[in-house]
Amino acid sequence: MPKPTARPTPKLASKSSREARNQLTSVVLVFPLLLLYQLGVVLIYPTINGADLLTRSLFQNVGLSISAYLGYTALVAVIFAIVVAVLRRRQQVHLRAFVPMLLESTIFALTMGSLIVLVMTRVFGINPRLAAAGGGISQAGLVSRVVMSLGAGFWEETTFRLGILSGVAALGQRMIGLRRPVAFLIALGVSSFLFSAAHHIPPYGNPLALGVFTFRVLAGVFFGLLFWFRGFAVAAYTHALYDIYVLVLKP
């Protein structure tokens, strides 16, 4: 009698990876970045992440006070909890994916800078010293740098990857009829170029320089690949942790 063959069990890492890429799980895992940033803005205002158009509009156009802004943040948290509770009927939330996702993001955050510099020097022949961007945020206080890093992780990934990259890719596929890989590559290029360009918009952006612009385009490509293949949560936390490493730990 032949021995029964055991069914292969998926590896834990692969299972955690799939859970982190679950759309609802990914959004839930990223929410702490938004919440911590929104609360941190109270401490560092008028410093606001450039991609955070909503908060800027609330303060400048609506004229919210700090107490009203905290009330707005609490309302957002409540609405978010309700939405998650409703969506859980269709999709599960895997909170156990948080630690593996955070470890993966940390590894990417600590290695992406060296990888980008390697590409700049070996592929494009650009001196990595030209990629040393200045900017007022690097001279800001510790709390401001941490809060802005968290804001970059959430708002810039939401704007350029979740919004622009996904939107351009969907437009290319559904409206123009491009094949999925072609649509993705075009969307990756567009979103990465705009991501870099946004950091040079006056009056708060860095002066335009080849090395700095190229570094950020490649960073946009890196984040875009993480978003597409590893999920929104991995891209957002990698971005936030990279900025914390550069702006807080490295100096």
C-alpha beads as a LAMMPS data file, in Angstrom:
LAMMPS data file: protein, C-alpha beads

251 atoms
250 bonds

1 atom types
1 bond types

-500.0 500.0 xlo xhi
-500.0 500.0 ylo yhi
-500.0 500.0 zlo zhi

Masses

1 110.0

Atoms # bond

1 1 1 0.000 0.000 0.000
2 1 1 1.592 3.282 -1.036
3 1 1 2.397 5.769 1.677
4 1 1 0.197 8.853 1.706
5 1 1 2.049 11.911 0.515
6 1 1 2.039 14.858 2.846
7 1 1 0.660 18.069 1.437
8 1 1 3.304 20.781 1.348
9 1 1 2.712 23.490 3.932
10 1 1 3.401 27.091 2.926
11 1 1 6.333 28.775 4.561
12 1 1 5.571 31.207 7.349
13 1 1 7.330 34.074 5.568
14 1 1 5.278 33.545 2.425
15 1 1 2.082 33.429 4.452
16 1 1 2.949 36.632 6.283
17 1 1 3.811 38.275 2.985
18 1 1 0.433 37.386 1.499
19 1 1 -1.313 38.678 4.601
20 1 1 0.567 41.989 4.475
21 1 1 -0.469 42.433 0.830
22 1 1 -4.111 41.853 1.729
23 1 1 -5.681 45.242 0.910
24 1 1 -7.626 45.664 4.129
25 1 1 -4.746 44.405 6.254
26 1 1 -2.345 46.748 4.463
27 1 1 -4.549 49.775 5.148
28 1 1 -4.967 48.820 8.815
29 1 1 -1.223 48.352 9.273
30 1 1 -0.506 51.770 7.755
31 1 1 -3.097 53.635 9.825
32 1 1 -0.746 54.134 12.834
33 1 1 1.575 56.151 10.558
34 1 1 -1.280 58.493 9.685
35 1 1 -2.506 58.788 13.255
36 1 1 0.937 59.486 14.730
37 1 1 1.649 62.047 12.017
38 1 1 -1.713 63.788 12.472
39 1 1 -1.126 64.060 16.227
40 1 1 2.482 65.120 15.676
41 1 1 1.402 68.007 13.461
42 1 1 -0.032 69.633 16.598
43 1 1 3.513 69.832 17.978
44 1 1 5.302 71.031 14.841
45 1 1 2.714 73.180 13.002
46 1 1 3.111 75.099 10.645
47 1 1 5.559 72.449 9.392
48 1 1 3.506 70.030 7.255
49 1 1 4.505 67.344 4.764
50 1 1 4.323 68.690 1.217
51 1 1 2.008 65.903 0.045
52 1 1 -0.383 66.493 2.954
53 1 1 -2.648 68.882 1.075
54 1 1 -5.651 68.033 3.256
55 1 1 -4.122 69.186 6.553
56 1 1 -2.663 72.294 4.938
57 1 1 -6.054 73.153 3.491
58 1 1 -7.822 72.658 6.825
59 1 1 -5.494 75.032 8.644
60 1 1 -5.025 77.661 5.941
61 1 1 -8.412 77.742 4.203
62 1 1 -10.881 76.477 6.798
63 1 1 -9.017 78.027 9.705
64 1 1 -9.167 75.111 12.143
65 1 1 -7.874 75.668 15.652
66 1 1 -5.624 73.071 17.259
67 1 1 -8.483 71.745 19.409
68 1 1 -10.779 71.508 16.370
69 1 1 -8.012 69.736 14.466
70 1 1 -7.685 67.160 17.252
71 1 1 -11.435 66.644 17.096
72 1 1 -11.171 66.141 13.340
73 1 1 -8.378 63.582 13.860
74 1 1 -10.504 61.694 16.405
75 1 1 -13.416 61.702 13.967
76 1 1 -11.182 60.271 11.228
77 1 1 -10.114 57.483 13.605
78 1 1 -13.732 56.647 14.439
79 1 1 -14.785 56.625 10.771
80 1 1 -11.789 54.447 9.947
81 1 1 -12.768 51.941 12.658
82 1 1 -16.326 51.776 11.320
83 1 1 -15.134 51.244 7.745
84 1 1 -12.775 48.464 8.846
85 1 1 -15.582 46.786 10.802
86 1 1 -17.793 46.824 7.701
87 1 1 -15.073 45.607 5.350
88 1 1 -14.146 42.744 7.672
89 1 1 -17.285 40.997 6.498
90 1 1 -15.597 40.497 3.118
91 1 1 -11.917 40.340 3.994
92 1 1 -9.947 39.350 7.070
93 1 1 -7.505 41.579 8.924
94 1 1 -4.239 39.827 9.756
95 1 1 -2.614 41.916 12.495
96 1 1 0.027 39.218 12.997
97 1 1 1.525 40.378 9.698
98 1 1 2.659 43.635 11.347
99 1 1 5.946 42.380 12.827
100 1 1 7.140 40.521 9.672
101 1 1 6.115 43.538 7.585
102 1 1 8.016 45.903 9.893
103 1 1 11.145 43.726 9.790
104 1 1 10.984 43.531 6.009
105 1 1 10.510 47.295 5.749
106 1 1 13.458 47.905 8.067
107 1 1 15.742 45.788 5.880
108 1 1 14.630 47.635 2.754
109 1 1 15.031 51.021 4.483
110 1 1 18.592 50.277 5.576
111 1 1 19.724 48.980 2.183
112 1 1 17.918 51.159 -0.384
113 1 1 20.298 54.116 -0.076
114 1 1 23.367 52.012 -0.846
115 1 1 21.577 50.258 -3.694
116 1 1 20.535 53.560 -5.280
117 1 1 24.049 54.983 -4.974
118 1 1 25.394 51.824 -6.621
119 1 1 23.014 52.286 -9.551
120 1 1 23.900 55.971 -9.817
121 1 1 27.629 55.291 -9.981
122 1 1 27.702 52.085 -12.027
123 1 1 24.810 52.715 -14.423
124 1 1 24.513 56.500 -14.738
125 1 1 28.058 57.529 -13.779
126 1 1 26.852 60.184 -11.324
127 1 1 28.984 61.053 -8.304
128 1 1 26.982 60.040 -5.209
129 1 1 28.170 63.165 -3.398
130 1 1 25.972 65.140 -5.763
131 1 1 22.984 63.398 -4.194
132 1 1 23.494 64.982 -0.784
133 1 1 20.369 67.105 -0.577
134 1 1 20.145 69.991 1.814
135 1 1 16.846 71.340 3.023
136 1 1 15.347 72.957 6.071
137 1 1 13.891 69.781 7.523
138 1 1 17.363 68.340 8.170
139 1 1 18.025 71.367 10.410
140 1 1 14.698 71.101 12.254
141 1 1 14.239 69.733 15.748
142 1 1 14.139 66.036 16.568
143 1 1 10.354 65.854 16.949
144 1 1 9.811 67.692 13.651
145 1 1 12.095 65.300 11.791
146 1 1 10.355 62.218 13.222
147 1 1 6.864 63.547 12.510
148 1 1 7.787 64.592 8.974
149 1 1 9.269 61.149 8.335
150 1 1 6.025 59.499 9.397
151 1 1 4.095 61.917 7.202
152 1 1 6.294 61.128 4.231
153 1 1 5.675 57.426 4.715
154 1 1 1.924 57.824 4.648
155 1 1 1.141 60.864 2.496
156 1 1 3.809 60.501 -0.189
157 1 1 3.131 56.808 -0.671
158 1 1 -0.604 57.500 -0.733
159 1 1 -0.162 60.273 -3.307
160 1 1 2.509 58.917 -5.625
161 1 1 2.133 55.143 -5.362
162 1 1 -1.410 54.406 -4.237
163 1 1 -2.792 57.319 -6.234
164 1 1 -0.632 58.161 -9.260
165 1 1 1.083 54.817 -9.925
166 1 1 -2.109 52.787 -9.498
167 1 1 -4.157 55.352 -11.399
168 1 1 -1.850 55.625 -14.397
169 1 1 -1.459 51.841 -14.558
170 1 1 -5.244 51.341 -14.467
171 1 1 -5.727 54.046 -17.107
172 1 1 -3.161 52.434 -19.374
173 1 1 -4.786 49.024 -19.082
174 1 1 -8.474 49.877 -19.182
175 1 1 -8.609 53.015 -21.329
176 1 1 -5.688 52.545 -23.708
177 1 1 -5.550 48.750 -23.704
178 1 1 -1.892 48.365 -22.751
179 1 1 -0.642 45.079 -21.395
180 1 1 -0.317 45.039 -17.619
181 1 1 3.527 45.000 -17.508
182 1 1 3.760 47.861 -20.021
183 1 1 1.151 49.915 -18.171
184 1 1 3.005 49.326 -14.902
185 1 1 6.391 50.406 -16.294
186 1 1 4.911 53.611 -17.705
187 1 1 3.119 54.316 -14.429
188 1 1 6.311 53.589 -12.488
189 1 1 8.250 56.093 -14.587
190 1 1 5.581 58.801 -14.371
191 1 1 5.051 58.459 -10.619
192 1 1 8.794 58.341 -9.891
193 1 1 9.478 61.451 -11.997
194 1 1 6.660 63.384 -10.315
195 1 1 7.771 62.154 -6.895
196 1 1 11.234 63.588 -7.454
197 1 1 9.974 66.804 -9.054
198 1 1 7.640 67.493 -6.127
199 1 1 10.642 67.764 -3.795
200 1 1 12.027 70.676 -5.834
201 1 1 8.934 72.890 -5.920
202 1 1 9.592 76.323 -4.336
203 1 1 9.550 77.704 -1.741
204 1 1 10.188 74.618 0.426
205 1 1 11.808 72.303 -2.112
206 1 1 15.505 71.711 -2.673
207 1 1 17.336 73.566 -5.454
208 1 1 17.260 71.526 -8.643
209 1 1 20.437 69.457 -9.029
210 1 1 21.134 66.423 -11.201
211 1 1 22.356 64.157 -8.436
212 1 1 19.545 64.934 -6.018
213 1 1 16.867 64.676 -8.710
214 1 1 18.242 61.346 -9.986
215 1 1 18.495 59.910 -6.485
216 1 1 14.855 60.703 -5.803
217 1 1 13.687 59.321 -9.143
218 1 1 15.424 56.048 -8.296
219 1 1 13.939 56.176 -4.786
220 1 1 10.536 56.556 -6.404
221 1 1 11.249 53.498 -8.542
222 1 1 12.301 51.571 -5.440
223 1 1 9.158 52.519 -3.504
224 1 1 7.032 51.817 -6.573
225 1 1 8.407 48.305 -6.917
226 1 1 7.802 47.660 -3.228
227 1 1 4.254 48.955 -3.520
228 1 1 3.482 46.844 -6.587
229 1 1 5.068 43.595 -5.467
230 1 1 5.107 43.787 -1.649
231 1 1 2.114 45.967 -0.849
232 1 1 1.215 49.459 0.334
233 1 1 2.182 48.810 3.969
234 1 1 5.731 47.701 3.111
235 1 1 6.251 50.726 0.846
236 1 1 4.876 53.175 3.429
237 1 1 6.900 51.845 6.361
238 1 1 10.060 51.530 4.263
239 1 1 9.688 55.184 3.275
240 1 1 9.050 56.331 6.848
241 1 1 11.901 54.266 8.313
242 1 1 14.312 55.388 5.604
243 1 1 13.545 59.041 6.344
244 1 1 13.954 58.433 10.088
245 1 1 17.308 56.770 9.420
246 1 1 18.523 59.652 7.224
247 1 1 17.049 62.571 9.166
248 1 1 17.197 61.315 12.756
249 1 1 19.683 58.481 13.221
250 1 1 22.348 59.173 10.603
251 1 1 23.149 62.809 11.493

Bonds

1 1 1 2
2 1 2 3
3 1 3 4
4 1 4 5
5 1 5 6
6 1 6 7
7 1 7 8
8 1 8 9
9 1 9 10
10 1 10 11
11 1 11 12
12 1 12 13
13 1 13 14
14 1 14 15
15 1 15 16
16 1 16 17
17 1 17 18
18 1 18 19
19 1 19 20
20 1 20 21
21 1 21 22
22 1 22 23
23 1 23 24
24 1 24 25
25 1 25 26
26 1 26 27
27 1 27 28
28 1 28 29
29 1 29 30
30 1 30 31
31 1 31 32
32 1 32 33
33 1 33 34
34 1 34 35
35 1 35 36
36 1 36 37
37 1 37 38
38 1 38 39
39 1 39 40
40 1 40 41
41 1 41 42
42 1 42 43
43 1 43 44
44 1 44 45
45 1 45 46
46 1 46 47
47 1 47 48
48 1 48 49
49 1 49 50
50 1 50 51
51 1 51 52
52 1 52 53
53 1 53 54
54 1 54 55
55 1 55 56
56 1 56 57
57 1 57 58
58 1 58 59
59 1 59 60
60 1 60 61
61 1 61 62
62 1 62 63
63 1 63 64
64 1 64 65
65 1 65 66
66 1 66 67
67 1 67 68
68 1 68 69
69 1 69 70
70 1 70 71
71 1 71 72
72 1 72 73
73 1 73 74
74 1 74 75
75 1 75 76
76 1 76 77
77 1 77 78
78 1 78 79
79 1 79 80
80 1 80 81
81 1 81 82
82 1 82 83
83 1 83 84
84 1 84 85
85 1 85 86
86 1 86 87
87 1 87 88
88 1 88 89
89 1 89 90
90 1 90 91
91 1 91 92
92 1 92 93
93 1 93 94
94 1 94 95
95 1 95 96
96 1 96 97
97 1 97 98
98 1 98 99
99 1 99 100
100 1 100 101
101 1 101 102
102 1 102 103
103 1 103 104
104 1 104 105
105 1 105 106
106 1 106 107
107 1 107 108
108 1 108 109
109 1 109 110
110 1 110 111
111 1 111 112
112 1 112 113
113 1 113 114
114 1 114 115
115 1 115 116
116 1 116 117
117 1 117 118
118 1 118 119
119 1 119 120
120 1 120 121
121 1 121 122
122 1 122 123
123 1 123 124
124 1 124 125
125 1 125 126
126 1 126 127
127 1 127 128
128 1 128 129
129 1 129 130
130 1 130 131
131 1 131 132
132 1 132 133
133 1 133 134
134 1 134 135
135 1 135 136
136 1 136 137
137 1 137 138
138 1 138 139
139 1 139 140
140 1 140 141
141 1 141 142
142 1 142 143
143 1 143 144
144 1 144 145
145 1 145 146
146 1 146 147
147 1 147 148
148 1 148 149
149 1 149 150
150 1 150 151
151 1 151 152
152 1 152 153
153 1 153 154
154 1 154 155
155 1 155 156
156 1 156 157
157 1 157 158
158 1 158 159
159 1 159 160
160 1 160 161
161 1 161 162
162 1 162 163
163 1 163 164
164 1 164 165
165 1 165 166
166 1 166 167
167 1 167 168
168 1 168 169
169 1 169 170
170 1 170 171
171 1 171 172
172 1 172 173
173 1 173 174
174 1 174 175
175 1 175 176
176 1 176 177
177 1 177 178
178 1 178 179
179 1 179 180
180 1 180 181
181 1 181 182
182 1 182 183
183 1 183 184
184 1 184 185
185 1 185 186
186 1 186 187
187 1 187 188
188 1 188 189
189 1 189 190
190 1 190 191
191 1 191 192
192 1 192 193
193 1 193 194
194 1 194 195
195 1 195 196
196 1 196 197
197 1 197 198
198 1 198 199
199 1 199 200
200 1 200 201
201 1 201 202
202 1 202 203
203 1 203 204
204 1 204 205
205 1 205 206
206 1 206 207
207 1 207 208
208 1 208 209
209 1 209 210
210 1 210 211
211 1 211 212
212 1 212 213
213 1 213 214
214 1 214 215
215 1 215 216
216 1 216 217
217 1 217 218
218 1 218 219
219 1 219 220
220 1 220 221
221 1 221 222
222 1 222 223
223 1 223 224
224 1 224 225
225 1 225 226
226 1 226 227
227 1 227 228
228 1 228 229
229 1 229 230
230 1 230 231
231 1 231 232
232 1 232 233
233 1 233 234
234 1 234 235
235 1 235 236
236 1 236 237
237 1 237 238
238 1 238 239
239 1 239 240
240 1 240 241
241 1 241 242
242 1 242 243
243 1 243 244
244 1 244 245
245 1 245 246
246 1 246 247
247 1 247 248
248 1 248 249
249 1 249 250
250 1 250 251
